[in-house]
Structures are given as structure tokens and as C-alpha cells.
Amino acid sequence: MRLPSRLLSASLAATLLVAQARADDVPLNGDKAAAAEVLRTFQAWTRAYAAGDMAGVMAIFDPDVLFEFQGGKDERLDDLRRDYETDFKTRAPGTTWQPRLEEVRAQGELAFVRSTWELHVAGQGEGAADTVKHRNRSVDILGRQDGRWRILRSFNYPEKLR
């Protein structure tokens, strides 16, 4: 099953309800203090998504952001905003994108976050486990502007589930 590219793009860009990773759980490389700032920015982004806070979700994106998903059209800020608005209105209860943050690296005014996002669907019935329906590899490139980290580019590639 494949989600429509616009919904999938929104989901990947931040359609994310996540257990908050602590800085000591994620490898922080380069300038560790700056990498920790990037991690906190990501955590704020995921909390905003979980709360359906559009302003909080959009705050992480640079006005000139370019979001690329393999097989889909490139998206810009207005596209992402529309995708999030649609997602907030239509997302099914018990369906969440959860990132496994693999690395945060920062140096100077640039940083990247490497992660794998999983679409979890809640199991039916008492004690039923979640099912992972989709998995995507992601690299988000951030720049620091006016003391804030913002996503400049995002590259996302689906991973085949076995």
C-alpha cells in the first residue's frame, strides 16, 4: 500500500508523534552543544505535531525549504503547510510516524539529522502490538539563522518492508 505522495510528504516531514529522545540516547557529533540544540529543535517540532499546533510545526522550516521524497514531486513551504492542514483533519487515531534518530551532527551554521521514520498503526484489541506499515530513511539539513535552527532541505527514501 502506498500513501498519496502529498500525505506521505507531510507525514515524513513531521507527521510525527514520537517518544522524545534524550540527548544522551542519540549520537551527537561535531559541535556537540550545537547538535544538542538541533535535537531540542526536532523534539519541539514533534511535540507541536502531536498537539496539532500548525504554527509550531511550521516554525522549523526555512521559508525556502525544499522537501524531496523519492517518487514524489519536490515540495516547498506552502505545499507542506497544505499537507499538514489536511493531515491534521484526516489522520486516523492510533496512527503515528515515529523517528529513530540515528545521528545529529552540527558544525558552524549547518547541521544534519539522519533518521528512519516508521509509520506505526495501533494494534486492535487488548495487548495487541503496533504494526509498522511504512519505513523511510531521511536526512534533514538545517541551517542556523538568527539563532534558530531551520530545515533547509529534506531527503526521504522509502525502505521496503519484508
C-alpha positions in Angstrom: 0.0 0.0 0.0 1.3 3.4 -0.8 0.0 6.6 0.7 -0.7 9.6 -1.6 2.6 11.5 -2.1 1.3 14.7 -0.5 0.1 13.0 2.6 3.2 10.9 2.8 5.3 14.0 2.4 3.5 15.8 5.2 3.8 12.6 7.3 7.5 12.4 6.7 8.3 16.0 7.0 6.9 15.9 10.5 3.8 13.8 10.7 5.3 12.5 13.8 4.1 11.7 17.2 7.3 10.5 18.9 8.6 9.3 22.2 11.0 12.1 23.0 14.6 11.0 22.6 17.0 12.4 25.1 20.3 13.9 24.0 22.3 11.1 25.5 20.3 8.5 23.5 21.2 10.0 20.1 24.8 10.3 18.8 25.7 14.0 18.8 28.6 14.7 16.5 30.7 17.7 15.5 29.9 20.6 17.8 28.0 18.7 20.5 26.4 21.7 22.0 25.0 22.9 18.7 23.9 19.3 17.9 22.1 19.2 21.2 20.3 22.4 20.1 19.3 20.8 16.9 18.0 17.7 18.8 15.9 20.0 21.0 14.5 21.8 17.9 13.5 18.4 16.5 11.8 17.5 19.8 9.9 20.7 19.8 8.8 20.0 16.2 7.5 16.6 17.1 5.6 17.8 20.2 4.0 20.5 18.0 2.9 17.9 15.5 1.4 15.7 18.2 -0.6 18.7 19.6 -1.8 19.7 16.1 0.0 23.0 16.6 0.4 24.3 13.0 2.5 27.3 13.9 4.8 25.1 16.0 5.1 22.6 13.2 5.9 25.2 10.5 8.4 27.0 12.7 11.2 24.5 11.9 11.1 25.1 8.1 13.2 27.7 6.3 11.0 29.9 4.0 12.9 28.4 1.1 12.7 24.8 2.3 12.9 22.0 -0.4 11.4 18.7 0.6 12.2 15.8 -1.6 10.6 12.3 -1.4 11.7 9.7 -3.8 8.9 9.1 -6.4 7.1 12.3 -5.4 7.3 15.9 -6.6 9.5 18.3 -4.7 7.6 20.4 -2.2 8.0 23.9 -0.8 6.8 25.6 2.3 3.2 26.3 1.0 2.9 22.7 -0.1 4.0 21.4 3.3 1.6 23.7 5.1 -1.4 22.4 3.0 -0.3 18.8 3.6 -0.2 19.4 7.4 -3.6 21.1 7.4 -5.0 18.1 5.5 -3.2 15.6 7.8 -4.4 17.3 11.0 -8.0 17.0 9.7 -7.8 13.4 8.4 -5.2 11.4 10.4 -6.6 8.2 11.8 -6.4 7.7 15.6 -3.6 5.4 16.6 -1.5 6.1 13.5 1.8 7.8 14.2 5.1 8.4 12.4 7.9 7.7 14.9 11.5 8.6 14.1 14.6 6.6 15.1 17.1 9.3 15.3 20.5 7.8 14.2 22.8 10.9 14.2 22.7 14.6 14.8 25.8 16.5 13.5 26.4 20.2 13.7 29.3 22.4 12.7 29.2 26.1 12.3 25.9 27.2 10.9 24.9 23.9 9.3 23.7 20.6 10.8 22.0 17.4 9.7 19.8 14.8 11.3 19.9 11.3 9.9 16.9 9.1 10.9 14.5 6.3 10.0 10.8 7.1 10.2 8.3 4.4 10.8 4.5 4.6 10.4 3.0 2.7 13.3 -0.6 1.6 13.3 -2.1 0.7 16.7 -2.9 -3.0 17.2 -6.5 -3.9 17.6 -7.6 -5.5 20.9 -6.1 -5.6 24.3 -2.3 -6.2 24.3 -2.1 -6.1 20.5 1.2 -4.8 19.3 1.6 -1.9 16.9 2.3 -2.7 13.2 4.9 -0.9 11.2 3.3 -0.2 7.8 6.0 2.0 6.2 9.6 2.9 6.9 11.5 5.8 5.3 15.1 6.9 5.5 15.6 10.6 6.0 18.3 13.2 6.1 17.3 16.7 7.1 19.8 19.6 6.6 19.4 22.5 8.9 20.9 26.0 8.9 21.1 28.3 11.9 19.6 31.7 11.2 19.1 34.4 13.8 20.0 31.8 16.5 17.3 29.3 15.4 17.8 26.0 13.5 15.5 25.5 10.5 15.2 22.8 7.9 16.6 23.9 4.6 16.4 20.6 2.7 14.9 17.2 3.5 15.6 14.0 1.6 13.4 10.9 2.1 13.5 7.5 0.7 11.1 4.6 1.3 12.6 1.4 2.6 11.0 -1.9 1.6 9.5 -3.9 4.5 10.0 -7.6 4.5 
